[in-house]
């Protein structure tokens, strides 16, 4: 019985993932030219969509907190350099990790190279972290 519920759970997650991927593709997040226009501020449609998603997520966290204070997290020293690397990679490739999977689903071969770059970057981070940084990675262990 438990295997059926796990399968059902994976099925629901898979269907939700497909719906999300379809939505991201339809609004243009999987299009390099659309993302480029967002980064050079010539078309703010995707930027507004992204900002709206962030605001909606913030509201969702506040609603689910039921009036309780949401605990703050300490500042991680890798946040700023990681954010810069993430943004640079997104601007260069036109995709973040989730969008690269959507692009691959659309048949865009360049997404395979983006995914290889992501895997290589994760490997480099793990090597550098183990040798130089030793930061607390929290739930990412």
C-alpha positions as CSV (number, residue, x, y, z in Angstrom):
1,X,0.0,0.0,0.0
2,X,2.8,2.4,0.8
3,X,4.4,1.9,-2.6
4,X,1.1,2.9,-4.3
5,X,1.0,6.1,-2.2
6,X,4.7,6.9,-3.1
7,X,3.9,6.2,-6.8
8,X,0.8,8.4,-6.6
9,X,2.9,11.2,-4.9
10,X,5.5,11.0,-7.6
11,X,2.8,11.0,-10.3
12,X,1.3,14.2,-8.8
13,X,4.7,15.8,-8.6
14,X,5.5,14.8,-12.2
15,X,2.2,16.2,-13.4
16,X,2.8,19.5,-11.5
17,X,6.3,19.6,-13.0
18,X,5.0,19.2,-16.5
19,X,2.4,21.9,-15.9
20,X,5.0,24.2,-14.6
21,X,7.4,23.5,-17.5
22,X,4.6,24.0,-20.0
23,X,3.7,27.4,-18.3
24,X,7.3,28.5,-18.2
25,X,7.7,27.6,-21.9
26,X,4.4,29.4,-22.9
27,X,5.3,32.7,-21.1
28,X,8.7,32.8,-22.7
29,X,11.1,31.9,-19.9
30,X,12.6,29.1,-22.0
31,X,13.4,31.5,-24.9
32,X,16.9,32.9,-24.9
33,X,15.8,36.0,-26.8
34,X,13.0,36.7,-24.3
35,X,15.4,36.3,-21.4
36,X,18.0,38.5,-23.1
37,X,15.4,41.3,-23.5
38,X,14.6,41.0,-19.8
39,X,18.3,41.3,-18.8
40,X,18.8,44.4,-21.0
41,X,15.5,45.9,-19.8
42,X,14.0,46.2,-23.3
43,X,11.0,44.1,-22.4
44,X,10.0,44.0,-18.8
45,X,7.2,41.4,-19.2
46,X,9.3,38.5,-17.8
47,X,10.8,40.7,-15.1
48,X,7.4,41.6,-13.9
49,X,6.3,38.0,-14.0
50,X,9.3,37.0,-12.0
51,X,8.8,39.8,-9.5
52,X,5.1,38.8,-9.2
53,X,6.1,35.2,-8.4
54,X,8.5,36.4,-5.7
55,X,5.8,38.6,-4.1
56,X,3.2,35.8,-4.4
57,X,5.6,33.4,-2.7
58,X,6.2,36.0,0.1
59,X,2.5,36.3,0.7
60,X,2.2,32.5,0.7
61,X,4.9,32.2,3.4
62,X,3.1,34.9,5.5
63,X,-0.3,33.1,5.1
64,X,1.1,29.7,6.1
65,X,3.0,31.2,9.1
66,X,-0.4,31.8,10.7
67,X,0.7,35.0,12.4
68,X,3.9,33.5,13.8
69,X,7.2,35.2,13.2
70,X,9.1,33.6,10.3
71,X,12.6,32.7,11.7
72,X,15.4,34.6,10.0
73,X,18.5,32.8,8.8
74,X,22.0,33.9,9.3
75,X,23.8,35.5,6.3
76,X,25.8,32.9,4.4
77,X,29.2,34.1,3.1
78,X,28.6,32.4,-0.3
79,X,25.3,34.2,-1.0
80,X,26.8,37.2,-2.8
81,X,29.4,35.4,-5.0
82,X,26.9,32.6,-5.6
83,X,24.2,35.1,-6.7
84,X,26.6,36.8,-9.1
85,X,27.7,33.5,-10.6
86,X,24.1,32.3,-10.9
87,X,23.0,35.6,-12.6
88,X,26.0,35.6,-14.9
89,X,25.3,32.0,-15.9
90,X,21.6,32.8,-16.4
91,X,22.4,35.8,-18.6
92,X,24.9,33.9,-20.7
93,X,22.9,30.8,-21.3
94,X,19.4,32.2,-21.1
95,X,18.4,29.6,-18.5
96,X,18.5,28.7,-14.9
97,X,18.7,25.0,-13.9
98,X,14.9,24.4,-14.1
99,X,14.6,26.3,-17.4
100,X,17.4,24.2,-18.9
101,X,15.3,21.1,-18.3
102,X,12.3,22.9,-19.9
103,X,14.5,23.8,-22.9
104,X,15.7,20.2,-23.2
105,X,12.1,19.1,-23.2
106,X,11.5,21.6,-26.1
107,X,14.3,20.0,-28.0
108,X,16.8,22.8,-27.6
109,X,20.2,21.0,-27.9
110,X,22.1,23.9,-26.3
111,X,20.3,23.1,-23.0
112,X,22.3,19.9,-22.8
113,X,25.5,22.0,-22.7
114,X,24.0,24.2,-20.1
115,X,23.1,21.2,-17.9
116,X,26.7,19.9,-18.3
117,X,27.9,23.3,-17.2
118,X,25.7,23.2,-14.2
119,X,26.9,19.8,-13.2
120,X,30.5,20.9,-13.7
121,X,29.9,24.0,-11.6
122,X,28.4,21.9,-8.8
123,X,31.5,19.6,-8.9
124,X,33.9,22.6,-8.8
125,X,32.0,24.1,-5.9
126,X,32.2,20.8,-3.9
127,X,35.9,20.5,-4.6
128,X,36.6,24.2,-3.6
129,X,34.3,24.0,-0.6
130,X,36.0,20.9,0.7
131,X,39.5,22.3,0.2
132,X,39.1,26.0,1.0
133,X,35.8,27.2,2.6
134,X,34.2,24.7,5.0
135,X,31.1,26.8,5.3
136,X,28.0,25.4,6.9
137,X,25.8,24.3,4.0
138,X,22.7,23.8,6.2
139,X,20.2,21.5,4.5
140,X,22.3,21.3,1.3
141,X,24.6,18.6,2.7
